[in-house]
Amino acid sequence: MIFSSIRIGLTTIALGMAAHGMIATAAHAQEFSFTATNTASSAITKVLVSENKADWGGFDIGEGIKPGATVNLVWNQSTNGEKCEQWLKAAYADGSESEPAKFDFCESGLEIDF
């Protein structure tokens, strides 16, 4: 009887920890996403990001972002160790680029217009 109670208690603790981990993971993933809207007349071909305005990485935006379209972009987990504040710019199909602007990507509900 005692062993049965211990087993039930341990199972309950394990399930509780697993549920807590899923909630923490969902909240963490949500912190590192943002909405991007293309307000330009040319399609966005690249969304570029940098901590220092010298070394630029990119988001996977598939075929691009058409004028007037809004998409949700999610950070790759490999960037979790980077600072919240990052520089961001867009490259357009016509060959132009937007001016880099600094954003706090830890901000919940961040919306960016290019």
Protein Blocks (a to p, Z undefined) as FASTA:
>chain_A
ZZmmmmmmmmmmmmmmmmmmmmmmmmmmmmmgccdddfbfbdcfbdcddfklmaccddde
hjopcehiacdddddfklmmpcfbdcdddddfkopacddddddfkbghiacdZZ
